[in-house]
Amino acid sequence: MRVVPTSLAIASFMLLAACSGQPNPPAAESNVSQTAETTPSETANASMEKTSLTDLVLVDANTGEEFTLADFGGKTVSVEVMSVTCSACQKQHQNTVRAYEQLKNSDEYVFVSLSLDSGLSDAELKQFAETNGYDWVFAVATPETIQTLNERFGQGIFSTANTPQFTISENGEVSEFSTGFKEPDVLVSQLEKAREE
């Protein structure tokens, strides 16, 4: 249980560092040493959690309804990790808007933006999405989600200035995450390719 607060602290520091352009904080190294001291049972539990990313409960900020990424089984899901204060994220969202417009009438694709903002309420995230005209699924990452993201992808997933994104195939397979700005056509092509595999 001690891993959750540590992961939250790391994610918060990394989020600030990512958006401010500062290097990763020393706290990240302390997490490595703590991870090395875990017991076999803790390691086994962590391994189990790595495979449960799609089963973690989130709340759709736009509707207030609970969901899991597994609920989108049979569909290809694009997940963008973001922050409402990150200018790079908002720049990428402009590309996502155009990609979403191309695919929104299809029942085969879902877009999810996952906010790492600590203390952000669902109502505030909903307001952010509405103000910017973003019409896809937005959710605030829970502590369990942050822990699982860290365990599955490593700390790079928290660098929102690098616009991290990953894809979940229709059969529930989670891709590695990628970074960098993606033009609308690239996003669409990436999702269509994931669906064909």
C-alpha positions as CSV (number, residue, x, y, z in Angstrom):
1,M,0.0,0.0,0.0
2,R,3.0,2.3,0.5
3,V,3.6,2.4,-3.2
4,V,0.5,4.4,-4.1
5,P,1.5,7.6,-2.2
6,T,5.0,7.3,-3.6
7,S,3.7,6.9,-7.2
8,L,1.3,9.8,-6.7
9,A,4.1,12.0,-5.5
10,I,6.3,11.0,-8.4
11,A,3.5,11.6,-10.9
12,S,2.8,15.0,-9.4
13,F,6.5,16.0,-9.5
14,M,6.9,14.7,-13.0
15,L,3.8,16.5,-14.2
16,L,5.2,19.8,-12.9
17,A,8.6,19.1,-14.3
18,A,7.2,18.1,-17.7
19,C,5.1,21.2,-18.1
20,S,7.8,23.5,-16.7
21,G,10.6,22.0,-18.8
22,Q,12.7,21.1,-15.7
23,P,14.5,17.7,-15.4
24,N,13.0,14.8,-13.5
25,P,13.2,15.3,-9.7
26,P,15.4,13.2,-7.4
27,A,12.3,11.6,-5.9
28,A,12.2,9.3,-9.0
29,E,15.4,7.6,-7.9
30,S,14.1,7.0,-4.3
31,N,11.2,5.1,-5.9
32,V,13.7,2.8,-7.6
33,S,15.3,1.9,-4.3
34,Q,12.0,1.3,-2.7
35,T,10.9,-0.9,-5.5
36,A,14.0,-3.0,-5.1
37,E,13.1,-3.6,-1.4
38,T,9.6,-5.0,-2.2
39,T,8.8,-8.5,-0.9
40,P,8.0,-11.4,-3.3
41,S,4.3,-11.1,-2.5
42,E,4.3,-7.4,-3.3
43,T,6.1,-8.1,-6.5
44,A,3.5,-10.7,-7.4
45,N,0.7,-8.2,-6.6
46,A,2.4,-5.6,-8.8
47,S,2.7,-8.0,-11.7
48,M,-1.0,-8.8,-11.4
49,E,-1.9,-5.1,-11.4
50,K,0.2,-4.6,-14.6
51,T,-2.3,-6.6,-16.5
52,S,-5.4,-4.9,-15.0
53,L,-5.1,-1.4,-16.5
54,T,-8.2,-2.0,-18.6
55,D,-10.2,-3.1,-15.5
56,L,-9.6,0.0,-13.3
57,V,-12.7,2.0,-12.7
58,L,-12.8,5.6,-13.9
59,V,-15.5,8.3,-14.1
60,D,-16.5,9.9,-17.4
61,A,-16.3,13.6,-16.4
62,N,-18.8,14.5,-19.1
63,T,-21.5,12.0,-18.0
64,G,-20.6,11.2,-14.4
65,E,-20.9,7.5,-15.2
66,E,-18.3,5.0,-14.1
67,F,-16.5,2.9,-16.8
68,T,-13.5,0.8,-17.4
69,L,-11.4,0.7,-20.5
70,A,-12.5,-2.9,-20.8
71,D,-16.0,-1.7,-21.3
72,F,-14.9,-0.7,-24.8
73,G,-14.2,-4.3,-25.7
74,G,-14.6,-4.9,-29.5
75,K,-13.5,-1.3,-30.1
76,T,-10.1,0.3,-30.7
77,V,-9.3,2.9,-28.0
78,S,-6.9,5.8,-28.3
79,V,-5.8,7.0,-24.8
80,E,-4.0,10.3,-24.4
81,V,-2.4,11.1,-21.1
82,M,-2.7,14.8,-20.4
83,S,-3.0,17.7,-18.1
84,V,-5.4,20.7,-18.4
85,T,-2.5,23.1,-17.7
86,C,-0.2,21.6,-20.3
87,S,0.1,23.7,-23.5
88,A,1.6,20.8,-25.5
89,C,-1.5,18.7,-24.6
90,Q,-3.8,21.3,-25.8
91,K,-1.9,21.6,-29.0
92,Q,-2.2,17.8,-29.5
93,H,-5.9,18.0,-28.6
94,Q,-6.4,20.2,-31.7
95,N,-5.2,17.3,-33.8
96,T,-7.3,14.8,-31.8
97,V,-10.4,17.0,-32.5
98,R,-9.9,16.5,-36.3
99,A,-9.1,12.8,-36.0
100,Y,-12.2,12.3,-33.7
101,E,-14.4,14.2,-36.3
102,Q,-13.3,11.7,-38.9
103,L,-14.1,8.6,-36.8
104,K,-16.9,9.7,-34.4
105,N,-19.7,8.2,-36.5
106,S,-18.0,4.8,-36.4
107,D,-18.8,2.4,-33.6
108,E,-15.3,0.9,-33.9
109,Y,-13.3,3.7,-32.2
110,V,-13.2,5.5,-28.9
111,F,-11.1,8.4,-27.8
112,V,-10.2,8.8,-24.1
113,S,-8.2,11.7,-22.5
114,L,-6.8,10.7,-19.1
115,S,-5.9,13.7,-16.8
116,L,-3.1,13.4,-14.4
117,D,-4.0,16.7,-12.6
118,S,-3.9,16.1,-8.9
119,G,-7.0,17.4,-7.1
120,L,-8.9,18.1,-10.3
121,S,-12.6,17.4,-9.9
122,D,-14.7,15.7,-12.5
123,A,-16.8,19.0,-12.8
124,E,-13.6,21.0,-13.6
125,L,-12.5,18.5,-16.2
126,K,-15.9,18.5,-17.7
127,Q,-15.8,22.3,-17.9
128,F,-12.4,22.1,-19.5
129,A,-13.7,19.7,-22.2
130,E,-16.8,21.8,-22.8
131,T,-15.0,25.1,-23.0
132,N,-12.6,23.7,-25.6
133,G,-15.3,21.8,-27.6
134,Y,-13.8,18.4,-26.9
135,D,-16.6,15.8,-27.3
136,W,-14.9,12.5,-26.4
137,V,-14.4,10.7,-23.0
138,F,-12.4,12.6,-20.4
139,A,-11.5,11.1,-17.0
140,V,-9.3,12.0,-14.0
141,A,-6.7,9.3,-13.3
142,T,-7.3,7.6,-9.9
143,P,-4.4,6.8,-7.6
144,E,-4.7,3.1,-8.7
145,T,-4.6,4.2,-12.3
146,I,-1.5,6.3,-11.7
147,Q,0.2,3.4,-9.9
148,T,-0.7,1.0,-12.7
149,L,0.5,3.4,-15.5
150,N,3.8,3.7,-13.6
151,E,4.2,-0.1,-13.3
152,R,3.2,-0.8,-16.9
153,F,4.9,2.0,-18.8
154,G,7.4,3.6,-16.4
155,Q,7.8,7.2,-15.5
156,G,7.9,8.5,-19.1
157,I,4.1,8.1,-19.3
158,F,3.8,11.0,-16.9
159,S,5.7,13.5,-19.1
160,T,2.6,15.2,-20.5
161,A,4.7,17.8,-22.4
162,N,5.7,14.9,-24.6
163,T,2.0,14.1,-25.3
164,P,2.1,10.4,-24.4
165,Q,-0.5,8.2,-26.0
166,F,-1.3,4.4,-26.2
167,T,-3.8,2.3,-28.0
168,I,-6.0,-0.6,-26.8
169,S,-7.0,-3.0,-29.5
170,E,-10.5,-4.4,-29.8
171,N,-9.4,-7.6,-28.1
172,G,-8.0,-5.6,-25.1
173,E,-4.3,-5.7,-25.9
174,V,-2.5,-2.5,-24.7
175,S,0.2,-1.1,-26.9
176,E,3.4,0.5,-25.8
177,F,3.1,4.2,-25.4
178,S,4.4,6.7,-27.9
179,T,5.2,10.4,-27.6
180,G,5.3,13.4,-29.9
181,F,2.7,15.4,-31.8
182,K,0.5,13.3,-34.1
183,E,-1.3,14.9,-37.0
184,P,-5.0,13.9,-37.4
185,D,-4.3,11.6,-40.4
186,V,-1.5,9.9,-38.4
187,L,-3.9,9.3,-35.5
188,V,-6.5,7.9,-37.7
189,S,-4.1,5.7,-39.6
190,Q,-2.6,4.4,-36.3
191,L,-6.1,3.4,-35.0
192,E,-7.1,1.8,-38.3
193,K,-3.8,-0.2,-38.3
194,A,-4.3,-1.3,-34.7
195,R,-7.8,-2.5,-35.7
196,E,-6.4,-4.5,-38.6
197,E,-3.8,-6.3,-36.5
